[in-house]
Each structure stands twice: as structure tokens, then as C-alpha cells.
Amino acid sequence: MKPRPGLPTDIEALTDVIIRTMPLDPQWDYRFPYRHEYPEDHYKFTRLLFEYFLDPAYDDWQVMVVEDSLETGCEDRRVVSFSVWDVSYRNKRRYGPGYVTQDPVTEVEKQGGRARRDANHKHFQEFWKGQIRAYKMFFGKIGPDQIHLQILATLPEFQRRGHASSLCKWGMKMVHQERLKDISVMASPMGHSLYTWLGFSLVGTFHIQVAGEEEMLTLHAMKYVPDSKVLRVVADNGQCDLM
């Protein structure tokens, strides 16, 4: 049940995981309050976003998945948990500081996402703009020495099996192996305790709120900074046994 890279053929499974899992997080209701009225739009544009994330041509992004089965020892496993990582540090190292990161969200908007009926578009735009502002405030630009955890989701019936932790630890190993400075994540209240347990530190708290409205979201900017002793081991033998 170790993480493996996501493939374009995983698109249906990932769409199912995200649609079933993300409503547990308040930010999903905030952005998509009309998803029950327009389920076809909700499915269509959610799937389209993950088609971009899984597309090998969009190599600024890395999807990692975990497969599992509810029955112990069953060989018929399916994708039950996944993470999406901004790994644009690779291309920024290759092409220099002027490199512009690929943006699947904008691509979905070009494909009709601006008119999707399942979303509150004011909330949707403020959510993304607010995260960008918060990232610049707490982390600066995502540079050639950083990796960012964009999305983490596990089906409810498969939670508390260590899948989310294993996906985070994949990123933590990448930090050591690639000699990066840190992992950044904009954590919801749901994810805050997991990241804290894994050794992430709180950088700051911020709010997503449309001007003139009372409704708002509270998110936490968090980061994981690798231990310098482990970095030295990686440098010496090229291996990392982060547990």
C-alpha cells in the first residue's frame, strides 16, 4: 500500500475520491454550494481538473495515489487516497527564475469553468486569490527549492489507515532526496492535526472572506523543514529512510 504515481487511467477513481471526500472539508461547501443541484457540472469540471493534474505534459504537477481494499488480504484494490504536489521546482531549476508554472485551474476556466453552475463564483475566486496572497505573505514565491502540497484526500471508509501519512511522507522524502528547503501547505482545520503530528510547523493563520460577507474560511499556512542531519545522510549515500 505504498504510494505510486498517478496515471491518466486513474481519472475515474480520483474523481470519485475527491467528490466523496472533499465535502467533509468546509472549503468545499464554500466554493461549491450548488453541487447537489447541478451534479453534472460538479462531476464534469472536477474530472477535467484532474485530467490536467494527471496529464504527463503537465509535469509541474505530481499526483501520488494509494490503493487499498476493505477486506484484509484482498487483491482487488482500488485508489482510495491521493495527493497532488506542485513540483515545479524541477522546471524552475531547468529553465531558470523566469519559468511560469502551469496552471490547471485556469485551463479548466478556459474550458467553461467560469460558467459552471455548481459554484459560488465569488467564493471560488476569493478562495484562490486568498491562497495566493497568503502564500506570498508566509512563504514568498514557490521557488526552485520548494515543494507544495496542493490537495490531499482519502475516502472516509479508508481513513485512519495511514494512507494520508504515507502520501505526506512521500513528499518529505522528496525534500531530503532533492535537497529542497521545505514543504508548504495551506491546511484546513481537518488537516492541521495530521500535519502537526508529522512535524509541520504553523507559519500563520489567514481567512478567506468576500468583502461585505460574514461567511469566511480559516486556513493555516504550515511548512515542513527537513532535519539537517538527515540531509547529510542523503548527501553521503543517496538514500533516505524517512519513517
GUMI-327531 format. One record per residue: residue number from 0; residue in one letter; x, y, z of N, C-alpha, C in turn. Coordinates in steps of 0.02 Angstrom, whole numbers. Layout:
<pts>
@n NUM	res A	nu X	nv Y	nw Z	cau X	cav Y	caw Z	cu X	cv Y	cw Z;
...
</pts>
This chain:
<pts>
@n 0	res M	nu 41	nv -60	nw 0	cau 0	cav 0	caw 0	cu 43	cv 63	cw 0;
@n 1	res K	nu 102	nv 58	nw -29	cau 144	cav 116	caw -35	cu 119	cv 161	cw -92;
@n 2	res P	nu 130	nv 226	nw -88	cau 108	cav 271	caw -141	cu 141	cv 254	cw -207;
@n 3	res R	nu 105	nv 263	nw -261	cau 132	cav 257	caw -328	cu 110	cv 318	cw -368;
@n 4	res P	nu 145	nv 334	nw -422	cau 124	cav 390	caw -464	cu 55	cv 379	cw -494;
@n 5	res G	nu 15	nv 431	nw -496	cau -50	cav 427	caw -528	cu -42	cv 425	cw -603;
@n 6	res L	nu -88	nv 390	nw -637	cau -88	cav 382	caw -709	cu -152	cv 411	cw -739;
@n 7	res P	nu -151	nv 429	nw -802	cau -213	cav 453	caw -834	cu -271	cv 404	cw -826;
@n 8	res T	nu -257	nv 339	nw -822	cau -309	cav 289	caw -815	cu -341	cv 290	cw -745;
@n 9	res D	nu -312	nv 328	nw -698	cau -340	cav 334	caw -631	cu -393	cv 389	cw -626;
@n 10	res I	nu -410	nv 420	nw -681	cau -452	cav 480	caw -678	cu -520	cv 467	cw -646;
@n 11	res E	nu -553	nv 412	nw -662	cau -619	cav 398	caw -633	cu -614	cv 388	cw -558;
@n 12	res A	nu -563	nv 351	nw -537	cau -554	cav 337	caw -465	cu -540	cv 402	cw -427;
@n 13	res L	nu -496	nv 445	nw -454	cau -480	cav 507	caw -420	cu -540	cv 553	cw -416;
@n 14	res T	nu -579	nv 555	nw -470	cau -640	cav 597	caw -469	cu -687	cv 573	cw -415;
@n 15	res D	nu -695	nv 508	nw -408	cau -738	cav 480	caw -357	cu -714	cv 498	cw -287;
@n 16	res V	nu -648	nv 491	nw -276	cau -620	cav 507	caw -210	cu -632	cv 580	cw -192;
@n 17	res I	nu -618	nv 625	nw -239	cau -624	cav 696	caw -223	cu -697	cv 716	cw -211;
@n 18	res I	nu -743	nv 690	nw -251	cau -813	cav 709	caw -244	cu -843	cv 681	cw -180;
@n 19	res R	nu -820	nv 622	nw -159	cau -846	cav 592	caw -98	cu -813	cv 618	cw -35;
@n 20	res T	nu -750	nv 639	nw -41	cau -711	cav 657	caw 19	cu -714	cv 732	cw 35;
@n 21	res M	nu -706	nv 774	nw -15	cau -697	cav 845	caw -3	cu -756	cv 879	cw 31;
@n 22	res P	nu -819	nv 856	nw 23	cau -873	cav 888	caw 60	cu -865	cv 885	cw 135;
@n 23	res L	nu -820	nv 843	nw 161	cau -806	cav 842	caw 233	cu -768	cv 904	cw 255;
@n 24	res D	nu -738	nv 939	nw 207	cau -700	cav 1000	caw 220	cu -744	cv 1061	cw 207;
@n 25	res P	nu -748	nv 1109	nw 253	cau -792	cav 1167	caw 243	cu -778	cv 1207	cw 180;
@n 26	res Q	nu -716	nv 1205	nw 155	cau -700	cav 1244	caw 95	cu -736	cv 1220	cw 34;
@n 27	res W	nu -759	nv 1156	nw 34	cau -795	cav 1129	caw -24	cu -865	cv 1159	cw -27;
@n 28	res D	nu -899	nv 1161	nw 29	cau -965	cav 1194	caw 31	cu -959	cv 1268	cw 14;
@n 29	res Y	nu -905	nv 1298	nw 37	cau -895	cav 1369	caw 24	cu -890	cv 1383	cw -51;
@n 30	res R	nu -855	nv 1341	nw -86	cau -844	cav 1352	caw -158	cu -899	cv 1322	cw -202;
@n 31	res F	nu -926	nv 1265	nw -181	cau -973	cav 1229	caw -224	cu -1039	cv 1214	cw -188;
@n 32	res P	nu -1076	nv 1266	nw -167	cau -1138	cav 1255	caw -129	cu -1195	cv 1228	cw -171;
@n 33	res Y	nu -1189	nv 1231	nw -237	cau -1244	cav 1210	caw -281	cu -1230	cv 1144	cw -315;
@n 34	res R	nu -1183	nv 1105	nw -288	cau -1163	cav 1043	caw -321	cu -1219	cv 991	cw -322;
@n 35	res H	nu -1264	nv 993	nw -273	cau -1319	cav 944	caw -273	cu -1372	cv 963	cw -325;
@n 36	res E	nu -1377	nv 1027	nw -340	cau -1424	cav 1050	caw -391	cu -1398	cv 1037	cw -461;
@n 37	res Y	nu -1332	nv 1040	nw -468	cau -1302	cav 1032	caw -534	cu -1246	cv 979	cw -531;
@n 38	res P	nu -1263	nv 916	nw -516	cau -1212	cav 865	caw -509	cu -1172	cv 852	cw -573;
@n 39	res E	nu -1204	nv 864	nw -630	cau -1168	cav 852	caw -693	cu -1111	cv 902	cw -702;
@n 40	res D	nu -1122	nv 964	nw -683	cau -1068	cav 1014	caw -686	cu -1014	cv 998	cw -635;
@n 41	res H	nu -1035	nv 977	nw -577	cau -987	cav 962	caw -524	cu -941	cv 905	cw -545;
@n 42	res Y	nu -969	nv 853	nw -574	cau -929	cav 797	caw -597	cu -885	cv 817	cw -656;
@n 43	res K	nu -914	nv 852	nw -705	cau -878	cav 869	caw -766	cu -815	cv 910	cw -752;
@n 44	res F	nu -822	nv 962	nw -712	cau -765	cav 1007	caw -702	cu -716	cv 981	cw -650;
@n 45	res T	nu -740	nv 941	nw -603	cau -694	cav 909	caw -557	cu -650	cv 859	cw -595;
@n 46	res R	nu -681	nv 821	nw -638	cau -644	cav 772	caw -679	cu -594	cv 807	cw -725;
@n 47	res L	nu -616	nv 862	nw -755	cau -573	cav 898	caw -801	cu -510	cv 924	cw -766;
@n 48	res L	nu -518	nv 950	nw -706	cau -460	cav 974	caw -668	cu -409	cv 919	cw -658;
@n 49	res F	nu -433	nv 860	nw -640	cau -387	cav 805	caw -626	cu -359	cv 774	cw -689;
@n 50	res E	nu -392	nv 783	nw -745	cau -362	cav 762	caw -808	cu -298	cv 802	cw -820;
@n 51	res Y	nu -299	nv 866	nw -804	cau -239	cav 907	caw -811	cu -185	cv 885	cw -761;
@n 52	res F	nu -204	nv 875	nw -698	cau -155	cav 854	caw -649	cu -121	cv 788	cw -668;
@n 53	res L	nu -159	nv 743	nw -700	cau -133	cav 678	caw -718	cu -98	cv 676	cw -786;
@n 54	res D	nu -105	nv 729	nw -825	cau -76	cav 731	caw -892	cu 0	cv 735	cw -887;
@n 55	res P	nu 37	nv 688	nw -916	cau 110	cav 690	caw -913	cu 139	cv 755	cw -940;
@n 56	res A	nu 103	nv 789	nw -984	cau 128	cav 852	caw -1012	cu 128	cv 907	cw -959;
@n 57	res Y	nu 87	nv 899	nw -907	cau 85	cav 948	caw -853	cu 132	cv 925	cw -798;
@n 58	res D	nu 196	nv 928	nw -813	cau 245	cav 898	caw -768	cu 265	cv 943	cw -710;
@n 59	res D	nu 232	nv 1001	nw -703	cau 240	cav 1041	caw -642	cu 201	cv 1010	cw -584;
@n 60	res W	nu 162	nv 959	nw -600	cau 118	cav 929	caw -550	cu 130	cv 854	cw -546;
@n 61	res Q	nu 130	nv 828	nw -486	cau 139	cav 757	caw -473	cu 82	cv 732	cw -430;
@n 62	res V	nu 46	nv 683	nw -456	cau -7	cav 650	caw -418	cu 20	cv 584	cw -393;
@n 63	res M	nu 10	nv 572	nw -328	cau 28	cav 508	caw -298	cu -35	cv 476	cw -270;
@n 64	res V	nu -43	nv 411	nw -279	cau -103	cav 377	caw -257	cu -86	cv 317	cw -213;
@n 65	res V	nu -135	nv 297	nw -172	cau -129	cav 237	caw -131	cu -190	cv 194	cw -146;
@n 66	res E	nu -178	nv 129	nw -155	cau -231	cav 81	caw -167	cu -242	cv 39	cw -104;
@n 67	res D	nu -305	nv 19	nw -94	cau -321	cav -22	caw -35	cu -387	cv -58	cw -47;
@n 68	res S	nu -403	nv -105	nw -2	cau -466	cav -142	caw -3	cu -492	cv -146	cw 67;
@n 69	res L	nu -557	nv -145	nw 75	cau -587	cav -150	caw 141	cu -576	cv -219	cw 171;
@n 70	res E	nu -568	nv -270	nw 129	cau -558	cav -338	caw 153	cu -483	cv -353	cw 158;
@n 71	res T	nu -462	nv -376	nw 216	cau -392	cav -392	caw 227	cu -369	cv -447	cw 179;
@n 72	res G	nu -313	nv -435	nw 146	cau -285	cav -485	caw 101	cu -316	cv -487	cw 32;
@n 73	res C	nu -366	nv -445	nw 20	cau -399	cav -445	caw -45	cu -353	cv -415	cw -98;
@n 74	res E	nu -347	nv -448	nw -155	cau -304	cav -423	caw -208	cu -339	cv -372	cw -252;
@n 75	res D	nu -406	nv -367	nw -247	cau -444	cav -320	caw -287	cu -444	cv -252	cw -253;
@n 76	res R	nu -391	nv -214	nw -264	cau -384	cav -150	caw -231	cu -400	cv -94	cw -279;
@n 77	res R	nu -415	nv -35	nw -251	cau -431	cav 23	caw -292	cu -400	cv 85	cw -260;
@n 78	res V	nu -397	nv 139	nw -298	cau -370	cav 201	caw -272	cu -418	cv 229	cw -219;
@n 79	res V	nu -392	nv 239	nw -158	cau -434	cav 263	caw -103	cu -407	cv 328	cw -73;
@n 80	res S	nu -346	nv 347	nw -92	cau -315	cav 406	caw -64	cu -266	cv 434	cw -115;
@n 81	res F	nu -258	nv 500	nw -116	cau -210	cav 530	caw -163	cu -188	cv 598	cw -139;
@n 82	res S	nu -133	nv 620	nw -167	cau -107	cav 687	caw -154	cu -85	cv 719	cw -220;
@n 83	res V	nu -91	nv 784	nw -224	cau -68	cav 823	caw -282	cu -14	cv 871	cw -259;
@n 84	res W	nu 43	nv 869	nw -291	cau 101	cav 908	caw -272	cu 122	cv 956	cw -327;
@n 85	res D	nu 138	nv 1017	nw -308	cau 170	cav 1064	caw -354	cu 245	cv 1049	cw -351;
@n 86	res V	nu 270	nv 1018	nw -405	cau 341	cav 1001	caw -410	cu 375	cv 1044	cw -463;
@n 87	res S	nu 351	nv 1105	nw -470	cau 378	cav 1150	caw -521	cu 451	cv 1168	cw -509;
@n 88	res Y	nu 477	nv 1150	nw -449	cau 548	cav 1163	caw -436	cu 592	cv 1130	cw -489;
@n 89	res R	nu 568	nv 1074	nw -517	cau 608	cav 1038	caw -567	cu 618	cv 1081	cw -629;
@n 90	res N	nu 564	nv 1109	nw -656	cau 569	cav 1150	caw -715	cu 600	cv 1218	cw -700;
@n 91	res K	nu 591	nv 1243	nw -640	cau 622	cav 1306	caw -621	cu 698	cv 1299	cw -616;
@n 92	res R	nu 719	nv 1241	nw -593	cau 791	cav 1228	caw -592	cu 818	cv 1221	cw -664;
@n 93	res R	nu 777	nv 1192	nw -707	cau 799	cav 1179	caw -775	cu 799	cv 1243	cw -818;
@n 94	res Y	nu 746	nv 1284	nw -810	cau 736	cav 1341	caw -855	cu 751	cv 1409	cw -824;
@n 95	res G	nu 761	nv 1410	nw -758	cau 780	cav 1473	caw -727	cu 722	cv 1510	cw -695;
@n 96	res P	nu 736	nv 1567	nw -663	cau 686	cav 1602	caw -623	cu 627	cv 1631	cw -663;
@n 97	res G	nu 634	nv 1637	nw -728	cau 580	cav 1664	caw -769	cu 527	cv 1613	cw -786;
@n 98	res Y	nu 537	nv 1551	nw -767	cau 489	cav 1498	caw -785	cu 422	cv 1510	cw -751;
@n 99	res V	nu 367	nv 1503	nw -789	cau 299	cav 1513	caw -763	cu 266	cv 1444	cw -753;
@n 100	res T	nu 241	nv 1433	nw -692	cau 211	cav 1368	caw -676	cu 147	cv 1356	cw -714;
@n 101	res Q	nu 137	nv 1294	nw -736	cau 75	cav 1275	caw -769	cu 16	cv 1282	cw -721;
@n 102	res D	nu -41	nv 1304	nw -746	cau -98	cav 1319	caw -703	cu -161	cv 1282	cw -726;
@n 103	res P	nu -173	nv 1221	nw -701	cau -232	cav 1183	caw -722	cu -298	cv 1218	cw -705;
@n 104	res V	nu -301	nv 1256	nw -651	cau -364	cav 1290	caw -633	cu -384	cv 1338	cw -687;
@n 105	res T	nu -336	nv 1377	nw -713	cau -351	cav 1424	caw -767	cu -371	cv 1387	cw -830;
@n 106	res E	nu -339	nv 1330	nw -843	cau -358	cav 1290	caw -902	cu -430	cv 1266	cw -897;
@n 107	res V	nu -452	nv 1246	nw -839	cau -521	cav 1225	caw -830	cu -569	cv 1283	cw -841;
@n 108	res E	nu -550	nv 1342	nw -817	cau -592	cav 1401	caw -829	cu -600	cv 1415	cw -903;
@n 109	res K	nu -546	nv 1405	nw -941	cau -549	cav 1416	caw -1014	cu -595	cv 1365	cw -1048;
@n 110	res Q	nu -603	nv 1307	nw -1016	cau -645	cav 1254	caw -1044	cu -717	cv 1258	cw -1021;
@n 111	res G	nu -738	nv 1316	nw -995	cau -807	cav 1325	caw -974	cu -817	cv 1331	cw -899;
@n 112	res G	nu -762	nv 1326	nw -862	cau -767	cav 1327	caw -789	cu -793	cv 1393	cw -761;
@n 113	res R	nu -784	nv 1448	nw -799	cau -808	cav 1513	caw -774	cu -884	cv 1515	cw -769;
@n 114	res A	nu -918	nv 1470	nw -804	cau -991	cav 1470	caw -805	cu -1021	cv 1409	cw -769;
@n 115	res R	nu -979	nv 1371	nw -734	cau -1005	cav 1311	caw -700	cu -1058	cv 1330	cw -650;
@n 116	res R	nu -1111	nv 1291	nw -648	cau -1170	cav 1310	caw -608	cu -1167	cv 1283	cw -537;
@n 117	res D	nu -1120	nv 1240	nw -521	cau -1116	cav 1212	caw -454	cu -1079	cv 1258	cw -406;
@n 118	res A	nu -1046	nv 1311	nw -431	cau -1002	cav 1351	caw -390	cu -1033	cv 1418	cw -371;
@n 119	res N	nu -1012	nv 1444	nw -314	cau -1021	cav 1514	caw -297	cu -958	cv 1548	cw -322;
@n 120	res H	nu -963	nv 1584	nw -377	cau -903	cav 1608	caw -411	cu -866	cv 1662	cw -372;
@n 121	res K	nu -902	nv 1701	nw -332	cau -867	cav 1750	caw -290	cu -824	cv 1714	cw -239;
@n 122	res H	nu -852	nv 1661	nw -209	cau -814	cav 1623	caw -160	cu -757	cv 1585	cw -193;
@n 123	res F	nu -770	nv 1558	nw -252	cau -719	cav 1520	caw -288	cu -659	cv 1563	cw -303;
@n 124	res Q	nu -671	nv 1623	nw -330	cau -616	cav 1668	caw -347	cu -579	cv 1692	cw -285;
@n 125	res E	nu -617	nv 1708	nw -232	cau -584	cav 1733	caw -171	cu -543	cv 1678	cw -139;
@n 126	res F	nu -566	nv 1616	nw -144	cau -528	cav 1560	caw -116	cu -459	cv 1556	cw -148;
@n 127	res W	nu -456	nv 1557	nw -215	cau -392	cav 1550	caw -249	cu -349	cv 1612	cw -240;
@n 128	res K	nu -380	nv 1671	nw -247	cau -341	cav 1733	caw -238	cu -316	cv 1739	cw -166;
@n 129	res G	nu -358	nv 1719	nw -118	cau -338	cav 1723	caw -48	cu -279	cv 1677	cw -33;
@n 130	res Q	nu -279	nv 1617	nw -62	cau -223	cav 1572	caw -51	cu -159	cv 1599	cw -83;
@n 131	res I	nu -165	nv 1630	nw -141	cau -106	cav 1659	caw -173	cu -77	cv 1715	cw -130;
@n 132	res R	nu -122	nv 1758	nw -104	cau -99	cav 1812	caw -60	cu -65	cv 1784	cw 2;
@n 133	res A	nu -96	nv 1733	nw 31	cau -68	cav 1703	caw 92	cu -1	cv 1670	cw 78;
@n 134	res Y	nu 5	nv 1637	nw 20	cau 68	cav 1605	caw 4	cu 124	cv 1657	cw -1;
@n 135	res K	nu 109	nv 1711	nw -36	cau 160	cav 1763	caw -42	cu 178	cv 1793	cw 26;
@n 136	res M	nu 128	nv 1799	nw 69	cau 139	cav 1828	caw 135	cu 183	cv 1783	cw 178;
@n 137	res F	nu 167	nv 1719	nw 179	cau 200	cav 1674	caw 226	cu 261	cv 1636	cw 197;
@n 138	res F	nu 261	nv 1626	nw 131	cau 314	cav 1586	caw 101	cu 353	cv 1621	cw 46;
@n 139	res G	nu 325	nv 1673	nw 17	cau 354	cav 1702	caw -42	cu 335	cv 1661	cw -103;
@n 140	res K	nu 368	nv 1671	nw -160	cau 353	cav 1632	caw -219	cu 379	cv 1560	cw -211;
@n 141	res I	nu 342	nv 1513	nw -243	cau 367	cav 1444	caw -245	cu 428	cv 1443	cw -291;
@n 142	res G	nu 485	nv 1432	nw -262	cau 548	cav 1436	caw -299	cu 576	cv 1368	cw -317;
@n 143	res P	nu 638	nv 1366	nw -338	cau 669	cav 1303	caw -359	cu 689	cv 1258	cw -301;
@n 144	res D	nu 675	nv 1279	nw -240	cau 696	cav 1239	caw -181	cu 636	cv 1221	cw -137;
@n 145	res Q	nu 576	nv 1222	nw -165	cau 516	cav 1209	caw -126	cu 470	cv 1160	cw -162;
@n 146	res I	nu 431	nv 1124	nw -122	cau 378	cav 1081	caw -148	cu 315	cv 1099	cw -109;
@n 147	res H	nu 259	nv 1100	nw -144	cau 196	cav 1122	caw -113	cu 144	cv 1067	cw -118;
@n 148	res L	nu 113	nv 1051	nw -62	cau 58	cav 1002	caw -60	cu -7	cv 1039	cw -75;
@n 149	res Q	nu -36	nv 1025	nw -133	cau -95	cav 1061	caw -155	cu -160	cv 1028	cw -130;
@n 150	res I	nu -164	nv 962	nw -136	cau -226	cav 926	caw -118	cu -207	cv 861	cw -85;
@n 151	res L	nu -245	nv 842	nw -34	cau -237	cav 777	caw 0	cu -307	cv 752	cw 18;
@n 152	res A	nu -324	nv 692	nw -4	cau -392	cav 666	caw 9	cu -390	cv 590	cw 16;
@n 153	res T	nu -431	nv 565	nw 63	cau -439	cav 493	caw 74	cu -513	cv 478	cw 84;
@n 154	res L	nu -537	nv 426	nw 50	cau -608	cav 407	caw 59	cu -623	cv 396	cw 132;
@n 155	res P	nu -682	nv 417	nw 156	cau -698	cav 413	caw 228	cu -689	cv 343	cw 257;
@n 156	res E	nu -710	nv 291	nw 220	cau -706	cav 223	caw 248	cu -635	cv 196	cw 250;
@n 157	res F	nu -587	nv 232	nw 220	cau -518	cav 211	caw 221	cu -473	cv 258	cw 262;
@n 158	res Q	nu -503	nv 303	nw 298	cau -464	cav 349	caw 339	cu -440	cv 313	cw 402;
@n 159	res R	nu -389	nv 340	nw 433	cau -356	cav 312	caw 492	cu -323	cv 245	cw 478;
@n 160	res R	nu -300	nv 236	nw 417	cau -260	cav 178	caw 399	cu -188	cv 198	cw 381;
@n 161	res G	nu -173	nv 262	nw 388	cau -105	cav 285	caw 374	cu -92	cv 307	cw 303;
@n 162	res H	nu -145	nv 308	nw 262	cau -134	cav 325	caw 191	cu -113	cv 398	cw 182;
@n 163	res A	nu -148	nv 444	nw 216	cau -130	cav 514	caw 210	cu -59	cv 526	cw 235;
@n 164	res S	nu -41	nv 492	nw 289	cau 27	cav 500	caw 315	cu 79	cv 474	cw 265;
@n 165	res S	nu 65	nv 418	nw 233	cau 113	cav 390	caw 186	cu 122	cv 437	cw 126;
@n 166	res L	nu 68	nv 470	nw 105	cau 73	cav 517	caw 49	cu 114	cv 578	cw 69;
@n 167	res C	nu 104	nv 602	nw 130	cau 144	cav 659	caw 154	cu 217	cv 639	cw 160;
@n 168	res K	nu 229	nv 579	nw 183	cau 299	cav 556	caw 191	cu 333	cv 548	cw 124;
@n 169	res W	nu 294	nv 534	nw 72	cau 324	cav 533	caw 4	cu 354	cv 602	cw -10;
@n 170	res G	nu 316	nv 655	nw 3	cau 341	cav 723	caw -7	cu 400	cv 739	cw 37;
@n 171	res M	nu 398	nv 715	nw 99	cau 453	cav 727	caw 146	cu 517	cv 694	cw 121;
@n 172	res K	nu 511	nv 635	nw 93	cau 570	cav 602	caw 64	cu 597	cv 641	cw 5;
@n 173	res M	nu 551	nv 668	nw -36	cau 573	cav 708	caw -93	cu 613	cv 768	cw -70;
@n 174	res V	nu 592	nv 799	nw -15	cau 629	cav 856	caw 11	cu 701	cv 837	cw 26;
@n 175	res H	nu 710	nv 779	nw 58	cau 777	cav 756	caw 75	cu 816	cv 736	cw 13;
@n 176	res Q	nu 785	nv 698	nw -31	cau 821	cav 672	caw -89	cu 841	cv 727	cw -137;
@n 177	res E	nu 797	nv 776	nw -145	cau 809	cav 831	caw -193	cu 842	cv 891	cw -160;
@n 178	res R	nu 856	nv 885	nw -95	cau 888	cav 939	caw -57	cu 849	cv 1004	cw -63;
@n 179	res L	nu 784	nv 999	nw -51	cau 740	cav 1057	caw -51	cu 739	cv 1089	cw 19;
@n 180	res K	nu 715	nv 1151	nw 21	cau 713	cav 1186	caw 85	cu 654	cv 1165	cw 128;
@n 181	res D	nu 595	nv 1155	nw 96	cau 536	cav 1141	caw 137	cu 478	cv 1117	cw 94;
@n 182	res I	nu 426	nv 1093	nw 129	cau 360	cav 1080	caw 101	cu 314	cv 1134	cw 129;
@n 183	res S	nu 273	nv 1163	nw 86	cau 222	cav 1210	caw 110	cu 153	cv 1180	cw 97;
@n 184	res V	nu 105	nv 1198	nw 139	cau 36	cav 1176	caw 131	cu -10	cv 1226	cw 163;
@n 185	res M	nu -67	nv 1238	nw 131	cau -120	cav 1279	caw 159	cu -171	cv 1232	cw 190;
@n 186	res A	nu -167	nv 1222	nw 255	cau -204	cav 1169	caw 289	cu -273	cv 1193	cw 312;
@n 187	res S	nu -322	nv 1151	nw 301	cau -388	cav 1163	caw 329	cu -387	cv 1139	cw 402;
@n 188	res P	nu -438	nv 1155	nw 441	cau -440	cav 1128	caw 510	cu -436	cv 1052	cw 512;
@n 189	res M	nu -462	nv 1018	nw 459	cau -459	cav 945	caw 456	cu -387	cv 920	cw 452;
@n 190	res G	nu -346	nv 954	nw 411	cau -279	cav 931	caw 400	cu -228	cv 955	cw 451;
@n 191	res H	nu -246	nv 1006	nw 489	cau -199	cav 1038	caw 534	cu -168	cv 989	cw 583;
@n 192	res S	nu -209	nv 946	nw 613	cau -183	cav 899	caw 664	cu -137	cv 847	cw 632;
@n 193	res L	nu -153	nv 823	nw 572	cau -110	cav 775	caw 537	cu -42	cv 805	cw 523;
@n 194	res Y	nu -41	nv 864	nw 495	cau 23	cav 896	caw 478	cu 63	cv 911	cw 541;
@n 195	res T	nu 30	nv 931	nw 593	cau 65	cav 944	caw 656	cu 98	cv 880	cw 681;
@n 196	res W	nu 62	nv 825	nw 680	cau 88	cav 761	caw 702	cu 148	cv 739	cw 660;
@n 197	res L	nu 148	nv 757	nw 596	cau 202	cav 738	caw 551	cu 263	cv 783	cw 558;
@n 198	res G	nu 258	nv 836	nw 597	cau 315	cav 879	caw 608	cu 313	cv 945	cw 571;
@n 199	res F	nu 256	nv 961	nw 540	cau 248	cav 1026	caw 508	cu 239	cv 1079	cw 562;
@n 200	res S	nu 262	nv 1139	nw 549	cau 254	cav 1194	caw 596	cu 205	cv 1245	cw 567;
@n 201	res L	nu 170	nv 1279	nw 612	cau 122	cav 1330	caw 592	cu 160	cv 1395	cw 578;
@n 202	res V	nu 150	nv 1422	nw 519	cau 182	cav 1485	caw 499	cu 134	cv 1544	cw 512;
@n 203	res G	nu 70	nv 1533	nw 498	cau 21	cav 1587	caw 509	cu -49	cv 1564	cw 492;
@n 204	res T	nu -98	nv 1600	nw 516	cau -168	cav 1585	caw 504	cu -198	cv 1643	cw 463;
@n 205	res F	nu -240	nv 1625	nw 415	cau -271	cav 1677	caw 373	cu -343	cv 1659	cw 359;
@n 206	res H	nu -380	nv 1708	nw 334	cau -452	cav 1700	caw 322	cu -468	cv 1713	cw 248;
@n 207	res I	nu -515	nv 1674	nw 223	cau -542	cav 1684	caw 156	cu -612	cv 1714	cw 166;
@n 208	res Q	nu -623	nv 1774	nw 139	cau -688	cav 1807	caw 150	cu -700	cv 1859	cw 95;
@n 209	res V	nu -758	nv 1854	nw 64	cau -779	cav 1904	caw 15	cu -798	cv 1968	cw 52;
@n 210	res A	nu -776	nv 2024	nw 28	cau -791	cav 2089	caw 60	cu -866	cv 2098	cw 67;
@n 211	res G	nu -887	nv 2116	nw 128	cau -957	cav 2129	caw 141	cu -997	cv 2069	cw 164;
@n 212	res E	nu -965	nv 2010	nw 166	cau -998	cav 1949	caw 189	cu -974	cv 1929	cw 258;
@n 213	res E	nu -1017	nv 1894	nw 295	cau -997	cav 1868	caw 360	cu -964	cv 1800	cw 354;
@n 214	res E	nu -986	nv 1761	nw 305	cau -958	cav 1693	caw 296	cu -885	cv 1696	cw 278;
@n 215	res M	nu -845	nv 1653	nw 310	cau -774	cav 1651	caw 294	cu -744	cv 1583	cw 311;
@n 216	res L	nu -686	nv 1571	nw 283	cau -648	cav 1510	caw 297	cu -584	cv 1529	cw 335;
@n 217	res T	nu -562	nv 1484	nw 378	cau -499	cav 1493	caw 413	cu -452	cv 1438	cw 391;
@n 218	res L	nu -393	nv 1457	nw 366	cau -343	cav 1409	caw 344	cu -277	cv 1423	cw 378;
@n 219	res H	nu -233	nv 1373	nw 379	cau -170	cav 1378	caw 414	cu -112	cv 1367	cw 365;
@n 220	res A	nu -67	nv 1415	nw 361	cau -6	cav 1406	caw 322	cu 43	cv 1367	cw 365;
@n 221	res M	nu 65	nv 1309	nw 338	cau 110	cav 1265	caw 375	cu 168	cv 1244	cw 331;
@n 222	res K	nu 223	nv 1224	nw 362	cau 280	cav 1201	caw 323	cu 317	cv 1146	cw 359;
@n 223	res Y	nu 350	nv 1105	nw 320	cau 394	cav 1053	caw 346	cu 465	cv 1071	cw 324;
@n 224	res V	nu 509	nv 1078	nw 373	cau 579	cav 1093	caw 360	cu 621	cv 1031	cw 378;
@n 225	res P	nu 660	nv 1004	nw 332	cau 697	cav 942	caw 345	cu 751	cv 951	cw 397;
@n 226	res D	nu 766	nv 897	nw 431	cau 819	cav 895	caw 480	cu 886	cv 895	cw 444;
@n 227	res S	nu 932	nv 938	nw 464	cau 996	cav 943	caw 429	cu 1038	cv 880	cw 435;
@n 228	res K	nu 1029	nv 841	nw 490	cau 1066	cav 779	caw 498	cu 1045	cv 728	cw 446;
@n 229	res V	nu 979	nv 725	nw 433	cau 956	cav 679	caw 382	cu 980	cv 700	cw 313;
@n 230	res L	nu 982	nv 765	nw 301	cau 1008	cav 790	caw 237	cu 1079	cv 767	cw 225;
@n 231	res R	nu 1120	nv 767	nw 277	cau 1189	cav 746	caw 270	cu 1193	cv 672	cw 251;
@n 232	res V	nu 1149	nv 631	nw 281	cau 1149	cav 560	caw 264	cu 1131	cv 550	cw 191;
@n 233	res V	nu 1081	nv 587	nw 167	cau 1060	cav 582	caw 97	cu 1118	cv 602	cw 52;
@n 234	res A	nu 1152	nv 656	nw 70	cau 1207	cav 679	caw 29	cu 1264	cv 627	cw 26;
@n 235	res D	nu 1274	nv 590	nw 80	cau 1328	cav 543	caw 83	cu 1314	cv 479	cw 44;
@n 236	res N	nu 1253	nv 452	nw 50	cau 1241	cav 387	caw 19	cu 1184	cv 386	cw -32;
@n 237	res G	nu 1152	nv 444	nw -43	cau 1099	cav 448	caw -94	cu 1035	cv 414	cw -73;
@n 238	res Q	nu 1029	nv 394	nw -10	cau 969	cav 359	caw 12	cu 935	cv 398	cw 68;
@n 239	res C	nu 871	nv 383	nw 76	cau 834	cav 414	caw 131	cu 784	cv 364	cw 157;
@n 240	res D	nu 789	nv 349	nw 221	cau 743	cav 302	caw 253	cu 697	cv 336	cw 302;
@n 241	res L	nu 669	nv 393	nw 280	cau 624	cav 432	caw 322	cu 563	cv 390	cw 340;
@n 242	res M	nu 546	nv 385	nw 403	cau 489	cav 346	caw 426	cu 438	cv 390	cw 461;
</pts>
